[in-house]
Structures are given as C-alpha cells and as structure tokens.
C-alpha cells in the first residue's frame, strides 16, 4: 500500500477527515462526528507505517501471526493500538480491513432505527 492509497482509503470512510495536530509530517485520520482518532501515519516516513486502533484480542493474534509487520502501537496505548509496517509482506486487503475495523471502533454510533431508515414518529 502506498501513502497516497492509505490516505485515499482512510478518507473514503464515513465522516473521516485528515488533520495535522502533531505537525505536517504526521497525518491523523479521525471521524468528524466525534473527533476520535482511528489512524495515524507519517505518510512520508521511512519505514512507512500506520498506527490504528484494534481490539486487544485481535491485536494479540495479529502480532503473533505477523511479528515483523505488526507491533504494539508506537507511542500509543499498547493494549488498544497496533503499528503496521506497510511493506510487500502484508496484503492491502488485510490493511484495509484493519482500517475499517479501527474506524468502526471509534465512529459515532447511530441509533438502530436510523440505520434501518426508520424514523421515530413525532406525536402531536
């Protein structure tokens, strides 16, 4: 995955925005609805990495399966964040799914009635 592909994918997720609170070199992707971060990356960094939120059990399993590419979150909560080395050893589809999962963990929750297209009746 290239830096441009990572940024484009993150920004394609619902309510996703890119900010630079740590300076121009670090892209921070968060949801506009609640401002929660789901991914951080130094898009021009060497090596090229992305840190993202992850379920603790899934994080442990991923680190065991990909010990060189997936590590505990760099400068982040090691239980809830992972850092992924984006190189030819990881399939883009896996990275995209992990980004989707991270986004899902932080995105604003929509009441089920709205998700289904049902709107509450306004009694008058």
RARA-V18603 format. One record per residue. PSI is psi in degrees with one decimal (NA if undefined). OMEGA is omega as a letter, one per 30 degrees, with the letter a starting at -180 (999 if undefined). NEAR is the number of other ideal C-beta (glycine too) atoms within 10 Angstrom. Layout:
psi=PSI omega=OMEGA near=NEAR
psi=PSI omega=OMEGA near=NEAR
This chain:
psi=135.3 omega=l near=20
psi=161.9 omega=l near=11
psi=-41.6 omega=l near=16
psi=-41.3 omega=l near=9
psi=-38.7 omega=l near=13
psi=-48.6 omega=a near=23
psi=-45.1 omega=l near=16
psi=-42.1 omega=a near=10
psi=-46.8 omega=a near=18
psi=-43.7 omega=a near=24
psi=-13.4 omega=l near=12
psi=-13.4 omega=a near=10
psi=149.2 omega=a near=19
psi=132.7 omega=l near=12
psi=17.5 omega=a near=12
psi=138.1 omega=l near=19
psi=157.8 omega=l near=14
psi=131.2 omega=l near=14
psi=170.5 omega=a near=13
psi=58.3 omega=a near=10
psi=-17.8 omega=a near=9
psi=12.6 omega=a near=11
psi=167.8 omega=a near=7
psi=-21.9 omega=a near=7
psi=-13.1 omega=a near=11
psi=114.6 omega=l near=16
psi=130.3 omega=l near=21
psi=119.1 omega=a near=17
psi=127.2 omega=a near=25
psi=170.8 omega=l near=22
psi=137.0 omega=a near=18
psi=-25.2 omega=a near=12
psi=-37.5 omega=a near=15
psi=-2.3 omega=l near=11
psi=14.3 omega=a near=11
psi=138.6 omega=a near=13
psi=135.9 omega=l near=18
psi=-13.9 omega=l near=23
psi=145.9 omega=l near=26
psi=139.3 omega=l near=23
psi=139.9 omega=l near=24
psi=91.4 omega=a near=17
psi=-25.0 omega=l near=16
psi=8.7 omega=a near=11
psi=154.9 omega=l near=13
psi=116.2 omega=f near=6
psi=159.9 omega=a near=8
psi=116.7 omega=a near=17
psi=162.3 omega=l near=18
psi=138.4 omega=l near=25
psi=137.7 omega=a near=24
psi=159.9 omega=a near=28
psi=144.3 omega=a near=24
psi=143.9 omega=l near=24
psi=133.3 omega=a near=15
psi=-41.3 omega=l near=13
psi=-41.7 omega=l near=8
psi=-37.8 omega=l near=12
psi=-46.7 omega=l near=22
psi=-46.0 omega=a near=14
psi=-41.4 omega=l near=13
psi=-40.8 omega=l near=19
psi=-33.8 omega=l near=15
psi=-39.4 omega=a near=9
psi=-35.7 omega=a near=10
psi=66.0 omega=a near=16
psi=-26.3 omega=a near=9
psi=-25.2 omega=a near=9
psi=-26.8 omega=a near=20
psi=120.5 omega=a near=20
psi=167.8 omega=l near=18
psi=150.8 omega=a near=17
psi=125.4 omega=l near=19
psi=118.4 omega=a near=12
psi=28.5 omega=a near=9
psi=173.4 omega=l near=16
psi=115.5 omega=a near=10
psi=-19.7 omega=a near=14
psi=-35.4 omega=a near=12
psi=-2.2 omega=a near=16
psi=146.3 omega=l near=21
psi=155.0 omega=l near=27
psi=130.5 omega=a near=19
psi=126.5 omega=l near=26
psi=115.6 omega=a near=15
psi=96.3 omega=l near=20
psi=-172.7 omega=a near=12
psi=-5.8 omega=a near=7
psi=-16.6 omega=l near=9
psi=135.2 omega=l near=17
psi=137.1 omega=l near=10
psi=-34.2 omega=a near=13
psi=-38.1 omega=l near=9
psi=-45.0 omega=l near=16
psi=-44.3 omega=l near=19
psi=-41.0 omega=l near=17
psi=-40.0 omega=l near=11
psi=-36.6 omega=l near=22
psi=-41.9 omega=l near=24
psi=-44.3 omega=a near=14
psi=-41.9 omega=l near=15
psi=-44.6 omega=l near=25
psi=-42.7 omega=a near=22
psi=-31.8 omega=a near=13
psi=-26.6 omega=a near=14
psi=-14.3 omega=a near=18
psi=151.7 omega=l near=19
psi=137.0 omega=a near=12
psi=136.3 omega=l near=9
psi=132.5 omega=l near=11
psi=142.7 omega=a near=10
psi=-36.0 omega=a near=8
psi=-40.4 omega=l near=10
psi=-38.7 omega=l near=10
psi=-36.3 omega=a near=9
psi=-1.0 omega=l near=9
psi=9.7 omega=l near=6
psi=129.7 omega=l near=10
psi=138.9 omega=a near=9
psi=145.8 omega=l near=8
psi=134.4 omega=l near=6
psi=97.9 omega=a near=5
psi=135.7 omega=l near=4
psi=NA omega=999 near=3
